[in-house]
Amino acid sequence: MQNAAVMWTGGKDSCLALLDVVERMNVTRLVTFAPDPPRPFLAHPLETMAAQAAALGIEHTIARLAGPLLEAYERAIDALVDEGVEVLVTGDMDRVAGHDNWIEERARGLVEVERPLWHADRIGVLRRLSKLGLDVVCTLARKDAFEESIVGRRFDAALIEELTARHGVDGFDACGENGEYHTCVLDAPGFAAPLRLEGTRLVETDEFLHLAFDGVEATR
């Protein structure tokens, strides 16, 4: 089995990518590429990712990106290769900012890239959340994408149906691939215990509504 690192945000896509490869690859770590100097991730706080990694029993690596972005990514990927990573797994589904796949471009000649969700059927992806028993909450949404924000809502049958009905209407992507929303996984196959966000509250900016919280802990 190849040694793999899964690119990790703690959202539904990175979790599904992990579940797609975990039985056929040796996942040695979850890796989060983060700016240096650090700045907060509104949708995917690092403390949440650390708690998820602990629940999964997989090492979490933060790869700091200092200097020009292209070179910084390549240096970070090269460092993973030096530590024995043979495959970099990403939950990317589609092109971003005109790039066929940003990570694949940066990793070319350095390491193999696996994209299990690439061009996946969006409705099928959402339905897999329920089928696999994932507990997923919306942590951030663009205000212009929703008449009534979905931040704080669980991805239950009702929300999945709402997103399904809107898919493709005025360019809306049901999986949030155009930045409509972001998510956090609180429970999934492989978690030792579900996670709980403590002291949650909604915070509004000019562009977004996001879920803030005081802490994250395992429920048992």
N, C-alpha and C positions, 0 to 999 in steps of 0.2 A: 504493500500500500504506500502511496506517495504521501510525503509530509505536506500538509496544507495549512495555509493561514486564511481565515475567512475575514474579509473586510467587514467591520462591525460598526453599525450605528445604533443597534438596539431596536431598530424598527422591524416591521413585518418582513421587508424584503431580505434583509441580511439574515434574519432568522430562518426564513424559508430556504435560502441558499445553503445555510448550514445543514438543515435537515435533509436537503437533497444530496449532500455529499458525505455526510458523517459516517455512513455505513460502508463506503467504498474508498474513503481516504482517511489517513491518520491526521485529524485536525489537531495540530499542536498548539495553536493560539488563535485568538481573535485579535485583529489589528485595527486600530482607529488612527487614521491620518489626521493630525490636528496642527493648527498653525502655531508658530513660535515667533514672537511671544504669544502665550495662550490668550484666547478670548472665549467667552461662554457660548455653549451651544444651547440655544433656546429650546429646540425640539428634542435634542438628544444629550442631556447632561452627562458628563463623564462619570459622575458617581452612579448614575443608573446603569451605565454600561459595565462598570466594575461589579455592581451587584448581580447583574445578569451573568457575567462570566463566572462569578463565585457560585451561583446557583447551578450553572452548567458544569462546573469543575474544570474549566478550560482557562489557561493563562490569557490575560488581557494585556496587549502591548499597545502603548501609545507612541506612534511614530511622529515625532515633531518635524514640521516642515519649516526650515529656516532658509532665507535667501530666495532667489528666483524660483517660482513654483515648479516649472518643468524639471529643473535640475534637482530640486528638493525631493520631489516624488521619486526620481530615479535613484537618488542616494538612499532614500528610505527603503525602497524595494531591494536594492543591492545589499543593504544591511540584513534584510530578512533572509536573502539567499545565503549570505555568509553564516547565518544561524541555522541553516538546514532546511529552509522552506523550499519546496519544489514546485508547488502550485499555489497561486493566489486566486481565491474564490471571491467573486463579487455578485451581489444581488441586483446589479444594474439590469434594467429591462429595455432601455431604448437610448437613442442618441441624446446627448446633452450638449447644448451650445455648439452644435454642428459636428461634434466628435462622434465617430462610430462607437468608440468605447475608449474613454479617457485613460483608464487604467491599462487596458491592453496596449494602447499607444506608448505609455510610459514604461511598460514592462517588456516591450519587444526586445528580444536579445538577452534578457536578464532571467525571466522566469515564465513558466507556462501560466496562462490565465484561464480559469473555468468560469463560465457565465450560465448557470443552470436556468435562470429566468429570462434570458435574452429573448425579446419579442414574444414573451409568453402571453397567452390570452388573459386579458385583464380580469374578466369575470371569473374565469377559472381560478386565477390566483386568489381572489377574494373568497371564493367558496372553499378553497383549501384551508383557509384560516379556521373555519368551523369544523371541517372534516378532520383536521389534525388536532383540534382542541386547543388552539392558541387563544390566550386572553390578551387582547390588543386594545389599547386606548389611543385616541387621537390626542397628540400633545401640542400641535400647532397647525393653524390653517390660515391661508390668505383670506383677508376679509372680503376681497372682491370676488372670491370664488364661491361664496355661500351666502344666501339670504339670511339663514340662521346658522351660526357657526356650529361645527361638529366637535369642537375642542372639548375634551373631557368625556366624550361618549365612547362606549365600548363598541367594538366591531361585532355586533350581534346581527341576527337575521334582518332586523328592520333597517339598520344602517347600511348593511351590504346591499339590500334591495334598493335603497335610495341612491346609492352610488352607482349601482348597475343601471338604473333608469336614466341617469344623467350621462352615462358614458358616451362620448362622441358628440354630445350636444355643445355647440359653440367651442369645440376643441377641448372639452373637459375630459380628463383622464381619470377613470374610476379608481386607479391605483395611485393617483397623485404624482404621476411622472412629470407633470408640468409644474410641480411645486405647489399644487393646490393644498396639500396637507402632508403632515408627517405623523409618525406613530411610535409607540413604545410597546414592547412585548413584556407582559407581566408574568406570563406562564406559558410553557410550551413543553413538548416532549423533551426529556433530558434535564429539566429543571428539578433540583432536589426539593424545592419548595416554591410556591408562588410568591411573587413580590407584591408589596403594597406601598403606594405612595402616601406619605404622611403630610398633613397640612396643605392639601391642594387648594389652589385658587387660580382664577383666570386673570391674566395680565394682558392689557391691550397696548399695542404700538400703532403707529400710523398705518402700517401695512398688514400686521398680523394680530391674531389673538393666540396666546399660548398658555400652556398649563405650567404654573410654577408650583413648587412643593418644598417642604422643609426637610424631607429626608425620604429614604427608601430602605425597606427592610423585608426580610423573609417572613412569611406568615407563620412558620413553625420551625 
